[in-house]
């Protein structure tokens, strides 16, 4: 996938050149706290067990959801909740059913698709579909 150099002056440059880019990414959102980050609580002395100075936790981290979204100069696209685990087949389905509908309605006739190099984005199933 080619790398595009965006202009240094983003206030006018994004409108001219960046207006044809469509960026996408997926993210995992933890419903209770965050995974792997320590939390610190500031409290007065001798107030360790007062409820207003404690952090509520859930055993084994609780639940999480996976979402996919896209955005461009023209606005934010739909946010799609990914059911289960996302693999290359689910990614192609999202591109065909969610991303292309947004791009056809809200993007100019010619646009460039940007994504990161996640293995499911560069699989043999996904790459031929992106060149159409």
C-alpha positions in Angstrom: 0.0 0.0 0.0 1.5 3.3 -0.9 2.2 6.0 1.7 0.8 9.4 0.9 2.5 12.6 2.2 -0.1 15.0 3.5 0.7 18.7 3.1 2.4 20.6 6.0 -0.3 23.2 6.0 -3.2 21.1 7.1 -5.8 23.9 7.3 -5.8 24.4 3.5 -4.0 21.2 2.5 -6.6 18.8 3.9 -9.3 20.4 2.0 -7.3 20.2 -1.3 -5.5 16.9 -1.0 -6.8 15.2 2.2 -10.4 15.5 1.2 -10.1 12.4 -0.9 -8.8 10.2 1.9 -11.0 7.8 3.8 -9.4 6.5 7.0 -10.6 3.4 8.9 -9.7 1.6 12.0 -11.1 -0.8 14.6 -10.8 -0.6 18.4 -11.6 -2.7 21.4 -13.5 -0.8 24.2 -13.5 -2.2 27.7 -16.7 -1.6 29.5 -15.1 -1.7 33.0 -11.8 0.1 33.4 -9.0 -0.5 31.0 -6.8 -3.5 30.2 -3.3 -3.3 31.5 -3.3 0.2 32.9 -2.8 0.9 36.6 -5.2 3.3 38.3 -4.2 5.7 41.0 -6.5 7.3 43.5 -5.7 10.4 45.5 -7.3 10.5 48.9 -6.7 12.1 52.3 -4.9 10.2 55.0 -6.9 7.4 56.9 -9.6 7.3 54.3 -8.7 4.0 52.5 -12.1 2.3 52.9 -14.5 5.2 52.3 -16.5 4.5 49.1 -15.8 7.8 47.5 -12.1 7.1 47.5 -12.2 3.5 46.1 -12.1 2.3 42.5 -14.7 -0.2 41.6 -13.4 -3.3 39.8 -14.8 -6.4 38.1 -13.2 -9.8 38.4 -11.5 -10.9 35.2 -11.9 -7.5 33.5 -15.6 -7.6 32.7 -16.8 -7.3 29.1 -15.6 -5.5 26.0 -16.9 -4.7 22.6 -15.0 -4.3 19.3 -16.0 -1.5 16.9 -15.0 -0.4 13.4 -15.3 3.2 12.2 -14.2 5.4 9.3 -13.8 9.2 8.8 -12.8 11.6 6.1 -12.7 15.4 5.5 -16.4 15.2 4.8 -17.4 13.8 8.2 -17.5 10.8 10.4 -18.8 7.6 8.9 -20.8 4.9 10.7 -19.6 3.2 13.8 -20.1 -0.6 13.4 -20.1 -3.0 16.3 -18.2 -6.2 15.3 -19.9 -9.3 16.7 -17.4 -11.9 18.0 -13.8 -12.0 16.7 -12.9 -10.0 13.6 -11.1 -12.0 10.9 -10.4 -11.4 7.2 -13.9 -12.6 6.2 -15.6 -10.2 8.7 -13.4 -7.4 7.5 -14.4 -7.9 3.8 -18.0 -7.9 4.9 -17.6 -4.6 6.8 -15.9 -3.0 3.8 -18.6 -4.1 1.4 -21.7 -3.5 3.5 -20.7 -0.5 5.7 -17.7 1.4 4.2 -18.7 1.3 0.6 -22.2 2.6 1.4 -20.7 5.6 3.3 -18.1 6.3 0.6 -20.7 6.2 -2.2 -23.0 8.7 -0.4 -20.5 11.1 1.3 -17.2 10.9 -0.6 -16.2 12.4 -4.0 -16.1 10.2 -7.0 -12.4 9.5 -6.6 -11.1 8.8 -3.1 -8.2 6.9 -1.5 -8.6 4.3 1.2 -6.2 4.4 4.2 -5.8 1.7 6.9 -3.1 0.3 9.1 -1.1 -2.9 8.3 -3.0 -5.2 10.5 -2.7 -8.8 9.1 -6.4 -9.1 8.4 -6.2 -5.9 6.3 -3.3 -7.2 4.1 -4.6 -10.8 3.7 -4.9 -12.4 0.3 -8.7 -12.2 0.5 -8.8 -8.5 1.3 -6.1 -7.0 -1.0 -7.8 -8.0 -4.4 -11.1 -6.5 -3.3 -9.4 -3.1 -2.5 -8.0 -2.8 -6.0 -11.5 -2.6 -7.6 
